Amino acid sequence: MDVSDLASRVIAGDRRALARAITLVESARADHRAQAVLLIDILRGAGREALRIGLSGTPGVGKSSFIESFGLMLTGQGLRVAVLAVDPSSARSGGSILGDKTRMEHLSRDPRAFIRPSPSQSHLGGVARRTREAVAICEAAGFDVILIETVGVGQSETMVAELCDLFLLLLAPAGGDELQGVKRGIMEMADLILVNKADGDLKPAAIRTCADYAGALRLLRHRPQDPPDFPKAMTVSAVERSGLDAAWTEMQTLARWRRESGHWQARRAAQARHWFEAEVRAGLLAVLETTKARAALDKLGAEVAGRQLTPESAAERFLAALKSA
């Protein structure tokens, strides 16, 4: 593969090249990994920057429906939108449905939009391991807004916050009271809490839920990277497409404030350091899969299974041997 040619085509906006580049960085093959690192280095020279918006929430809250309505609103304003959707992988077979394009039927046909579903594989935190690199590729391709949709996550899965400039948390009506809102974890990472399905019979419940979480947010400690009135809770309806304009206005206001105050670049610098350390940790874990290390693990594992060693003492022995190697 000619990596330089692929990079040039991505920068020129070739959608086929964009899809091929993301496939390359998601590959686990060693030769593909070397090409992927070179590709990202070349694309970084394009100097393009998009607004990265992470979107999380529990399964069934309407993330895909919201993204389709929100994305169509943005493309209607002339913006180019990329959607990176992460689907959960089966713990048994390793497969994923990857059905987000089916859910986003209208947005997937919009020429100003690009949707790429990816499997989470064994990666925890709601995103795939190479989602960060897919974001960088979409930025180099000239997209204005990149939406990162996580798998349905719980309260402690906040990895997507390390990928984005703005983090949206989508909630369903009647999802909890103020006590639920002040729990540490994903709640305190959100920049905007959007209560979806504020339409029909669920609208009164959505308004009450929004009020509960607005009250909860006032109890959380203020973050230095936010203006005084953030984070906020708002109601939206993906079906009726109501509240989307107001939510987009708040996103732009927060992004502008962070740029002007210097928090934008500081946040991206901290994220880059975080992913550098994550790559180092992943590399160290890969060392454990080498033949020599695997043999030592299997031997000690058999002794643990036979109750000749405790898991703790076996781990101490293995780590000591690894350090002295």
Steps between C-alpha positions, in 0.01 A plus 500: 500500500623849410438679830590844362248462216233383745568801723475740204165351398367525857600867519331557162174366646487164319238303696627161380851591615358620833329165561813312396717709734275426799506129411878517495533655847248250642699202369692292755760379249857610581575622145174695491583653839827641367320647199229645724754681719661649188159602363402684820837681502444620142138605560599701805682734264167603345444718808121464487285509811137401551263537791502159668176418681472185709156356563423240762201354679334178603366255237163604361531867589487597131863580419477398135168683451644813659814485286297465182277799580790706633725405208234592242460838669876561475528389136201725426717788624773405252724316745671169424430240769679173575343243732719238664265250662636229728298178523541244778676177410383158610699354788441155348546536125676839483254620235304826483175593327629842379145615427535874552478582129169315493374707793622826340332438167464863392834627631687212333373624161603861564803587282633731773501220759722196554404217737747236610390225742781314678505206744612565857674158501637446851564868570320643803373853563239522224738564206723287279876500547566680170213750516747779579691432178174486302420846640837631379435359152156665481652831608761477224219424251352843573190422706373787712333295773585146614239319708630206704219270607594253771348165574233511770704571813460515875602760756869416518583479129640840407767422239322702231567818701869450414419516129279804464482876549140485624336210678123453479312261726162387371240393756150359478201647686441372856861389519559596863482771763757756620692235695551306176629818341771574756661154475862524398609360166345574166269770640782726612677461162206629294500851354134481403236261628226453241176334604375341179147390405347826625192447284151350523405338828861503618541877481388577860729226634788637289449850640502364857811294434676802351411707809634223729831487322527878474468509879758223535749687283487797734626273779809389308825688537555757224765401244763760403466419129134609498327839510288558814172370355635165373438207497132522410200269469260542209210313339507390136289286270669309221159406356356852488849654452425751774765645729780415258567861398519608864735213585725585202511865609614394848767273351636783287496738797698256716747418221560869432555575871750217533693617195518858622596401855776260391333187640443357150866441417584401857229233484627365169857493630389304808305259277807444280707413807226267625497305171880485489498329840211276390702385197796422727278294731349315202851426371606361836194274504593379152836389639310251716381327183853422382596131499737516798267706720200290399678181602584644842142617546362159406738321739414724795133493404500121519654516849235749609225280358649203688504705822876471528527881494267783583420747220683774691826309551496372141456856372793615718722226356407581141555876540834442674613278213381758248697778670819297509470391135 
